[in-house]
Amino acid sequence: MQPQELKDRLASSAFAFRGYNVTNLGRSYELLSHPKYGPVVEDCLREAGRVCSDVIGKRVNLVTRVKHERQTSLKTYADAIALILAMEQAQVRLLAEFFDIEMKDARFSMGYSLGEIAAVALGGVWDLSDAMRVPLALAEDSADLATDVSLGVLFSRGTYMPFDVTRRICIEVNQTGQGVMGISAFLSPNSLLVMGQGSTLRDFKARLNEFPDKTNLRINEHHFPPLHTPIVRQRYIPNRAAVLMQTIAGGITEPKPKVLSLVTGDYSYTAYNAREILHQWIDHPQLLWEAVYETLSAGIHTIIHVGPEPNIIPATFKRLQENVEAETKGKIGMRALTAVVQHPWLKRLLSERTALLQATGVQQIILEDWLLEQDPPA
């Protein structure tokens, strides 16, 4: 897509910011090495590295990390937070400074996990350098909790996922004293993320017979900080974050564009409640499916994915698009498929929520790829 076309489509576009993952560099090295983009990228990395160093009391050089393409890990979780936020800021700046495409002119923005902080800050509610101090101050405890925490994807190949059953079993597993588990994200009507300490996910998996047939739990081999679950309460992370946010300058203006929060599943930010929502953000599950459906209901035609190697949001929309195309079998002018896959949960939803049909018409742009494909003016 050419720059002018993207600019013309902003009114029906949304910006989506990524969160933490096991890989966090993406194409940052190429952007930093770019003869025109490089100075902007370096400026954002240096400022984020300065803030990170100040908060954690240890020298952090994000420019060197990116130049040497050194991936982050749980041991350098604070670096990862600063790197992701810096590159999201850099990409938004590049879009504005070289192509006159302003995020504020989009229909709305949203972000998964850490991405919501970027969406709110870059929407003008806080200075990003100030906003990142909160997760950075809590990074050590968050990463320390992660060493005993596993992440699993609970999904059904049949009907709806019974979320109430999931909640009940989580509570009952927690009562055994083997650790705490909880729902971290609602991905779709038939899938969610759960995170648990110790043997809790294995104990949960042993009770899958209480779910409908074709329900599975796939446990990830990597460890993740247990944000958006009750586990973070063990280090008083939500309350500590609330105290830290009290003294950050700003937070008394509405974001522009408006932010679709994955905490509430709605455009909930007003001129004064950003601190309250981000306090809930820490231990409340991410309502990704609510955001996906609202995106389609709002008539969004283009999603601009911001950050290094965005993953969960683009993958969710791609999977939904493929499922809708398969379920409709080309009956509404979609391309023919070589194989038909039945999705009972989706078939039911299509009759109730016709906005899902819009999924096939949504164009996704990975911003770092798009920027590197352009020939920016001098």
N, C-alpha and C positions, 0 to 999 in steps of 0.2 A: 504494500500500500504506500502510495506517495505521500509526502508530508502534507500537501494541501488537502488531499482527500481525508487524511486522518484529522486534520484541523476542522474540516467541514463536518465531520461526523461526531465531534466532541459532545454535542448536545444529546446524542443517543449512545454515549460511551460511558464506561465506568473504569476507574482505576482499581486494581486489586494488588495488594502488597503481601508478599510472602513472609513466613515466619522462620524460625530456627529449623534446621535439618542436619543430618549427619555430614552433608557437604554444603559449603556456604560460599564458595568462591565464584562459581559460574564462569562468566567471561570477563570478570573484573580485570584480569591482567591485560586483556586486549583493549579494554576501555582506558585503562591507565596508560598504556603504551601508545595510544592513538595520538597522532601529532596535533590534532585539534581538541579532542576531548580531554586529553591527559591532564592539563592544568586544573580543570574543574574537578575531576575525579580525585586528584592528589589533594586538593584543598579540603574536600569533604573527608577524606581518609585521615588527613593530618589532624583536623579538628576533632573527629571522633576518637582518634588515638590519644589526643591530649586529654579529653574528658575521661576516657577509660583509665588512663594512667593516674589521673587525679583521684578518681573514685576508689580504685582498688589498691593504690599505693605501690604500683609496680609499673615500670616503663613498658609501654605498649607502642609498637611501631607498625601500624597497619599498612603503610606504604611499602615497607620492606616485606611484610608478609605476602602482600599481593604480588609484588615484583618477583618474589621467589616461589610464588604459587604454593605456599605452605598452608595446607588445609587446617581448619580448626578441629578441636575435639572437646570432650567434656572438661578436660584439664584446662582448656583455654576458652571456656564458655563465655567469659566476659568479652574476650576478643571477638568471638562470634557475634554477640549482640551488637557490639560497636560496628563491626564490619558490615553486617546486614543493613543496619540503619543508615550507615554512611553511604553505601552503594545505592540504597533506595533514594536517598536524598540526591545523590549525584545524578542518577538517571532522570529524575524529575527536573533537575536544573538543566541538564543537557537538552532535554526536550524543549524547555522554555527558551533557553539562551540561544540555541542554534536554529530552532525551527518555529519559534514564536507559538508553541503549543503549550498552553497553560492548564495545569491540572484543575484550577478553580473553575474552568469553563465546562468541565465534564458534568454529567448528570449527578453522579455521586462517586464516592470511593469506599473501599472496604479493605479489611486486612485480616489474614488468618493469624491468630496468636500475636506474636511480636509485631506483625504487620499492622494491627489496629493502632498501636502506638504511633507508627510511622504515618498512617493515614490521618490521625487526629493532629499530630504535630505539624505535618506538612500542609495541613488544611488551615494553619494559622492559629491554632488554639494555644500552643506552646512553642518556644524555640526548641528545636530537636536536641540541641546540645544539653538543654536543661531536662527535657523529658527522658532522655536515655539514662540519666543518672539514677533513676529509680530501679529499673531492672538490673543495672550494673551493680548497684549497692547490694542487691540480693542474689547476685549471680553465684557466689561461692556456695551459699546454702542450697540454692536450687540445684546446682550441679552435684553437690554432696548427696542430696536426697536421691538423685538419679542413679547412683551406683547400685542401689538395691531395688530399682524399679524397672519393670518390663512393660512394654506396650503391646497391645493386641488389637487386631481388627476383628470385630464380631460382625458376621454378615449372614444373611439368609438368601438362599437361591430360590426360595419359594415365595411365601406371602410377606406381609409386613413384619418387621421386627417388633416384638412386643416389648416396648421400652419399660413398661411397668414391671414386667418380670425381671428385666435386667437390673433395674433399680433395687428390687426386693432381694435378689440374690447377692448383689454387691453388699447390701446392709448385713445380710446373714453371714456372708464370708468374713466381713470385718469383725463380727462379734466373736469369731473363733479365736481372735488374738494372734493370728499369724501375720498380721500386717493390715494395711488399709488399701483398698482399691476403689476406683470410681470411674464414671464416664467422663472422658476428656473432650469428645466431640461427637456431634450427631452429623454424620456424613450424608446420609440419605435415609429414606424410609425403611431401607433394609440393611443398613450398615452403620456402625459407630466405632469409635476408638475407646478402648478402656485401658487404664494404667493401674498397675498394682505392685505392691511390695512383696518381697519374698516369694512364697508359694501361692499367693492369692489368685493369680491368673490360672494356675494349674488347678487349684481347687474349684474355681469358677468353671473351667472347661469340663471338669468331671460332672457338672450338673447340666450339661447341654441337653440332656434328655427331657428337661423341663420346658424346652423351647419347641416350636414346631419343627417338623422334619426339615432337613437340608440347612440347618443352622450350624455354622462352624466358627471356630475361634483360631485365628492365625497369629501366633506370637512372634513378634519381631526380634531379631537377634541383637539389635542395637539398644542402647539405653538412652532415655530422654529425660530431661528435667520434667517433673510431674505437674507442670502448670495446668490450670483449669480442672484440677481435681482436689478433693479434700486433703490429700497428702501434704500439700504445702502448708497447711495449718499447723503441722507439727513443729515448724520453725517460726511460727507466727508471721509468716511472710505477708499475708494479706493486710494485717493490721500495721505492720512495719511499713509497708508500701503506702498505706493511707497517711501515716504520720509524715513520711518523706514528701508526699505530694502536697501537704498543707502549705509548705513554704516555697514551692516552685512559683515563680512569677508567671502570670497569665492564667489561662483557664477560665476566662470570663468573657469568651466570645464564641459564637457558633462556628464550626468548621466550614470552610468553603473549598470545594463543594461539600455538601452534607455527607455525613459518614453513615453507612449502613453497618450497624454494630453487630458483631457475631456474639456479643454477650446477650443482647436482647432480641436479635433478629429483626430489628426495626431501626428507623432513623431517630434514634433516641437522644442524640446529643443536642443540648440547648446551650444557652449562653453561660450556664453556671454549673452544669452537672457532670462535667468530664471527669472530675476526681471520683465522684461516686460510681460512675460506670466502670472506670478502670480499676477501682477497688474490687468490684465484683468480677472483673475480667480475670483476676488471678486465680480464683478457685471455682469459677462457674464454667460448665462445659461450653465449647464453641458450637454455636448454632449454624453450622455451615449450610445445611439444607435449607433453612429458612432464608438465608442470604441468596442461595442459588435460585430459589423460586421467586423471590422478590425481584431479582435481576431480570428474570424472564418476564414477569408480570409488568415490569416497568418499561418493557419494549427496548431493552438495551440490545444494540446490534454489534457493538465492539467492546471487548474487554481488554484493557491494556495491563498486562501483568508486569509489576515492578519488582526489581530485586534480582540478585544473582541466582540463576537457574530455578525459577519458580516451579513449584511441584504440585502441591495438593489441590489448589483451586483450578488450574488448567486441566489437571487430570480428571477432576470431578466433572467439569463441563464436557470434556471429550468423551468420557464414559457415558454420560447422560445422552449426549448426541447420538452415539452409536446405538445405545439401547432403544431410544425413541425411533430411530430409523429402522431398526430390526423389528420392533413391535408393530410399526405401521405398515411394514412390508411394501413400502412404496405407494401406498394407497392415496397419498395426498401429494403426489408428484415428486417424492424423494427418490434418490438413486436406488436402483435395484440392488439387492444383496445376494451373494452367492449362497449364504446360509441363513436360516431363520432361527433366531434364539428367542425362546419364550421367557418373559419376565412378568410373572403374575402380579407382583407388587406394582409394576409400572403400568400394566394393562388396566388395573383398577384406577390408578391415579389419573391416567389419560382421560378417562371419562369424567373425573371430578375436577381436574385442574388442567384445562385446555392450554394454559400458558406454557406448559411443558413442551408443546409442539414447537414453540419458538426456539428451542435449543438447537435445532438443525440450522437455523439461520444466523447464529451468533459467530462472529469472527473473533478469534483470539490472537492477540499480538504479544509476543514475548519481547518486552521493551529492549533488553540488552541486545537481542538479535537484530531487532529493527534498527536500532541506532548504528550498529556496525555495518548494516547493509546500505546506509545512506552515504551520500557525499555532502557533508555539511558545508555551508558557506564559510568563508574565512572570517 
